[in-house]
Amino acid sequence: MKFKLWEKIAFGVLIAAWLTFISNFIGDTLVQAEHLETPAYVVAVDDTDAETAEATESAAAAALALLVSADPARGVKVFGKCKACHTTEEGGKNKVGPNLWDIVGKAKASSAGFKYSGAMTGLGGEWSYADLDAFLANPKGFVPKTKMAFAGVKKASDRASVILFLRGLSAAPKALP
């Protein structure tokens, strides 16, 4: 008895479906998973954005208060992470990131010859101490879709030291807040 091609294909699909069903049935019989009453790992989620905003503002205020006691020499050391992408000399070339000479008080996304992301150019305003602190803490949180691939400086004292170091990169450093 000769089978036509379409009958062979249909029979192959039917056999594959049966094998899948049978292997699933055997697997379920051999392995009996127990469902946990409570999750093995609990993820804490804040329900209010207001509390998060207050905590962020409080952290930023704390970091800015640290500027008074920050150590610019420590800022130079922490800034070592940034040297791969940024230059700090007056009139220095842009690298992967823009030159940071006189960045405090400078208009955002305004370094000549550097191609900023659309998100960065859309920010507007100047780099204030608070903005620098927020950006250094979480670049992608401050500027979503930024090209900067840096996780941020987590310690507020380190951020304050870097900001104080950046403040010193100017012929006329801006006044502290």
C-alpha positions, -999 to +999 in steps of 0.1 A: +000+000+000+015+033-011+011+065+010+010+098-006+034+126+006+007+145+025-003+114+044+033+108+054+036+144+067+003+142+086+013+109+102+047+124+112+030+154+128+006+130+147+035+108+160+054+139+171+023+152+190+018+118+207+055+116+217+053+151+232+021+143+251+035+110+264+069+125+275+050+154+293+028+129+311+057+107+321+077+138+333+047+150+354+043+116+369+080+112+379+085+148+392+059+162+415+067+198+423+054+212+455+040+247+455+054+270+482+030+286+506+051+317+508+075+329+482+112+319+486+122+355+478+102+385+486+106+417+466+098+449+486+079+474+466+071+510+478+035+519+472+040+557+473+061+577+449+060+606+474+081+587+499+106+578+472+108+614+461+113+626+497+141+601+502+158+611+470+156+648+479+168+640+514+198+620+500+206+649+476+205+674+504+227+652+525+252+649+496+252+687+490+257+693+528+288+670+525+303+695+500+315+716+529+336+688+544+344+670+511+380+664+501+389+674+465+419+650+467+395+622+473+375+635+444+406+631+421+409+595+432+372+587+427+373+606+394+398+580+382+368+559+372+357+587+348+391+593+331+386+566+306+358+586+290+363+622+301+391+648+299+394+677+324+419+701+308+409+735+297+402+732+260+408+694+262+394+671+235+362+651+239+366+614+243+338+589+246+323+615+269+326+653+268+354+674+283+344+684+319+364+716+323+342+743+340+312+719+341+296+734+372+271+760+361+276+752+324+246+746+301+238+710+298+248+693+265+269+722+254+304+709+249+315+719+214+321+690+191+304+664+213+274+645+200+250+642+229+220+618+231+186+632+224+176+627+260+206+648+272+200+676+248+164+677+258+172+684+295+180+721+292+192+743+321+227+744+337+246+718+357+238+728+393+254+710+423+221+691+428+219+680+392+255+668+392+248+649+424+217+633+410+234+625+377+265+610+394+243+589+417+223+573+388+230+586+353+203+565+336+178+575+363+185+612+358+187+610+320+168+580+307+182+568+274+216+585+280+245+571+261+266+571+293+271+535+304+282+541+339+263+527+369+270+558+391+288+567+423+268+552+452+284+568+482+273+604+489+306+614+503+324+602+471+299+621+449+305+653+470+343+649+466+340+644+429+317+675+426+341+695+446+369+683+423+348+693+392+341+727+408+378+733+410+382+727+372+375+763+364+393+796+361+366+810+384+350+782+405+313+787+413+302+795+449+291+765+470+254+763+478 
